[in-house]
Amino acid sequence: MAYRGTHYQGFQIQENAHSVQAEVGQALSTLFRTPFELTGSSRTDAGV
């Protein structure tokens, strides 16, 4: 998967921050209609 991360505050879920992990997890939960826990094997810093 590739994404443009300039509008996120990094990959990992954080309180009060917009993260890639939260967005992808929410999309998968919606798609599969069940709670979905996403685990990343890599991280990125904000703005990358």
C-alpha atoms as a printed R data frame, in Angstrom:
   type eleno elety resid chain resno       x      y      z
1  ATOM     1    CA   MET     A     1   0.000  0.000  0.000
2  ATOM     2    CA   ALA     A     2   1.216  3.511 -0.750
3  ATOM     3    CA   TYR     A     3  -0.157  6.808  0.503
4  ATOM     4    CA   ARG     A     4   0.698 10.466  0.642
5  ATOM     5    CA   GLY     A     5   1.249 11.153  4.331
6  ATOM     6    CA   THR     A     6   1.423 14.932  4.359
7  ATOM     7    CA   HIS     A     7  -2.010 15.288  6.004
8  ATOM     8    CA   TYR     A     8  -1.319 12.761  8.785
9  ATOM     9    CA   GLN     A     9   0.615 12.994 12.048
10 ATOM    10    CA   GLY     A    10   2.452  9.716 11.423
11 ATOM    11    CA   PHE     A    11   1.346  6.096 11.119
12 ATOM    12    CA   GLN     A    12   0.638  5.080 14.716
13 ATOM    13    CA   ILE     A    13  -2.692  5.872 16.401
14 ATOM    14    CA   GLN     A    14  -2.347  8.773 18.838
15 ATOM    15    CA   GLU     A    15  -4.816 10.772 20.895
16 ATOM    16    CA   ASN     A    16  -5.844 14.006 19.169
17 ATOM    17    CA   ALA     A    17  -3.892 13.248 15.980
18 ATOM    18    CA   HIS     A    18  -4.898 12.176 12.465
19 ATOM    19    CA   SER     A    19  -3.026  8.912 11.721
20 ATOM    20    CA   VAL     A    20  -2.709  6.496  8.828
21 ATOM    21    CA   GLN     A    21  -3.313  3.492 11.107
22 ATOM    22    CA   ALA     A    22  -6.635  4.923 12.320
23 ATOM    23    CA   GLU     A    23  -7.834  5.717  8.789
24 ATOM    24    CA   VAL     A    24  -6.913  2.321  7.333
25 ATOM    25    CA   GLY     A    25  -8.344  0.475 10.342
26 ATOM    26    CA   GLN     A    26 -11.632  2.384 10.053
27 ATOM    27    CA   ALA     A    27 -11.844  1.699  6.311
28 ATOM    28    CA   LEU     A    28 -11.263 -2.039  6.839
29 ATOM    29    CA   SER     A    29 -13.846 -2.140  9.643
30 ATOM    30    CA   THR     A    30 -16.368 -0.512  7.316
31 ATOM    31    CA   LEU     A    31 -15.492 -2.819  4.417
32 ATOM    32    CA   PHE     A    32 -15.695 -6.047  6.428
33 ATOM    33    CA   ARG     A    33 -18.471 -4.810  8.764
34 ATOM    34    CA   THR     A    34 -16.616 -5.986 11.839
35 ATOM    35    CA   PRO     A    35 -14.105 -4.406 14.222
36 ATOM    36    CA   PHE     A    36 -10.656 -4.598 12.698
37 ATOM    37    CA   GLU     A    37  -7.316 -4.181 14.476
38 ATOM    38    CA   LEU     A    38  -4.477 -3.082 12.234
39 ATOM    39    CA   THR     A    39  -0.850 -3.790 13.111
40 ATOM    40    CA   GLY     A    40   1.859 -2.054 11.125
41 ATOM    41    CA   SER     A    41   5.255 -3.526 10.357
42 ATOM    42    CA   SER     A    42   6.755 -0.130  9.695
43 ATOM    43    CA   ARG     A    43   6.191  3.472 10.732
44 ATOM    44    CA   THR     A    44   6.581  6.885  9.224
45 ATOM    45    CA   ASP     A    45   6.981 10.286 10.792
46 ATOM    46    CA   ALA     A    46   4.569 13.170 10.326
47 ATOM    47    CA   GLY     A    47   4.708 14.891  6.965
48 ATOM    48    CA   VAL     A    48   6.428 12.052  5.115
